[in-house]
């Protein structure tokens, strides 16, 4: 089977099952992936991501085949981390009177 055929028959459900198997090292039935299976499955996951991953996570292959790197700010936004607002940040505006300049 060539790459095009593989990608044509791989559904999102199949992709998710293969991706999970690569992540945890086991197939859904609990059997352990051999190193050869893991390598082949990882390649299939990356190929699928390169064609279909329009909303790529950090350090994954996005559509077009590039690896997606997210900035610290993007990751904080994605994970819902809010920066604390310090009282000193609220008082950063300098105010001058007309005669002070």
Secondary structure, 3 states (H helix, E strand, C coil): CCHHHHHHHCCHHHHHHHHHHHHHCECCCCCECCHHHHHHHHHHHHHHHHHHCCCCCCCEECCCCCEECCCHHHHHHHHCCCCCCCHHHHCCCCCCCHHHC
